[in-house]
Amino acid sequence: MSVETRKPIVVVAGPTGSGKSALALALAERFRGAIVNADSQQVYRELFVLTQRPSPEDEARAPHFLYGVLPAAERCSAGRWLCLALQAIAEIRGEGRLPLVVGGTGLYLKALMEGIAEVPPIPPKTVAAARDLRGRIGNAAFRAELARLDPEGAARIAEKDSQRLVRAYAVRRATGVCLSEWHRRERSRARARPDRFLVLALDPPRDQLDRRLDLRFDAMMAEGALAEARALDRLGLDPTLPAVKAVGVRELLEHLAGRATLEEAVAKAKRATRQFAKRQRTWLRNQVAGARTFGSFGETAIDEASRAVAAFLAV
């Protein structure tokens, strides 16, 4: 398939707080685009303040998709997100608009750009058994158990990432094939993708981003983050659900449970947010080849990105 016949998609990536939403909105207005969310927490309707979802005013400036579309009681995997995203992209193109996929969830972006392994459905009882085992022995021992079955998979997953550890373990138990092997099979199909991608990566200086994140969390608290966490807590959800484990959410829930003062919870949430941003930066630098990187906030990045998009669309 030639470059001329492949349809363009612009991806706006970067760590949390780097200005992705503002950049995407400016590009959507300049290039008649529509925005597709690729943030694993912004899909949950109960998390508005704590995930800094686009405001109603921003959503009125350009079409937005996949924000607040799932209840916190559900789990959104990369496969489920990809299905929703492809539907949104088709709708956007049907309206003659440019798809702008925006977010910092690396697995989602990788699924979109490289495809995703078509793993057979895993029986719920296998997943439940894996979660139960992890809960009984802890993440470190569970990761060691996964390493016995899938050394490559265990090496790629952080000890704290319980969701991915459980997924890899359950896949190996249910199918007899490691998750990494399923991914290799997907890549080996070597079929031409029907899309071509321009990746715009925001990567501002770390000290500037850290200060920005701290100020942003203070603003979130002023906007009602604690009340939002309290409303989520009242739902009595499974504590392993992604929405409950979101950065900022879990620290405020500790306060509401009486295990931390509000000051301690806010400090822990700020620290966790900075650490999360660092992991996102590392992923982008190591996993996304050929990205156009911008090291600043605001109008400078918008102008530079606009020129890159114009050149990309002119091909």
C-alpha positions, 0 to 999 in steps of 0.5 A: 500500500503506497503512502498516498493511499494510507490514511493519516492519523496524528498521535499526540503523546507525552507524560501527564501534565505536558500539555497534550490536550491543549496541543491537540485542541489547537491542532484540531481547530487548525486542521479540522480534526477530532480528538480520540482519548488514549488515556486509560483513566480518562475513559472512566466517567466518575473520574473527571477532576482527578484525570483532568478530562477536557472541560465542556468548553474545550469539548465544544471547540472540537469533537472529542471521543472516548472520554468518560465512556465507561463506568469505573466498575469496568476494566478497560484493556488495550484490546477493548480500547482499540476496538472503541478507538477504531470505531471512533476513527472511522466515524471521524473520517466519515465526517471528513475530519483528521483523527488526533489520538491523544494520551500517555497510555503507552499500551494503547498507543502501541496497540493502535500503531502496531496492532495487538495480539489476538489472544483467545478469550481467557476464562474468568475463573482463570483470571480470578484464580490469578488475582487470588494468588497474587493477593495471597502471596504479594506482587514480588512472589507472584512476579517470581511465579510468573517468571517461572512460566514466562521469564520474558514477560516477567522481565518486562513487567514492573513488580507494582503493575499487578494488572499486567502481571495477572494478565500475563499469568492468566494468559500463560495458564489458559493458553499454554503460550506466553503473552510475549509469543502472542505479540510476536505472532501478531507482528509476524503477520507483516501486513501493511497497516491501512494508516500512516502515523505522525507521532508528536511527543511532548517532552518538556524539561523534567524540573519544569514538568514536576513543578507544573504537576505539583501546581496542577494537583493543588488546582485539582484539590481546589476543584473538588478532587477529594469529593470525587474520590469520596463519591468513588469510594461510596461505590464500594468497588473492587480495589483492584479495578484500574479506576480505583488504583489511579494515581491520585485516587488511591492516595486520597482513598487512603486518607478517606480510610483514615490511614493518612492525613490529607496533607500526607495524602496530597504529598504522596499523590504529588510524588506518585504523579511525578514518578508516573510522568517519569515512567511515561517519558521513559516509555516514549523514548524507548518505544516510539521511534521516529517521533517529532519531539517538542521540549516546551509548553504552549504556543511554541510547541503548537506552532512547531507541531502545526508545521509538522502536521501540515507537512505530514498531510501534504505528502 
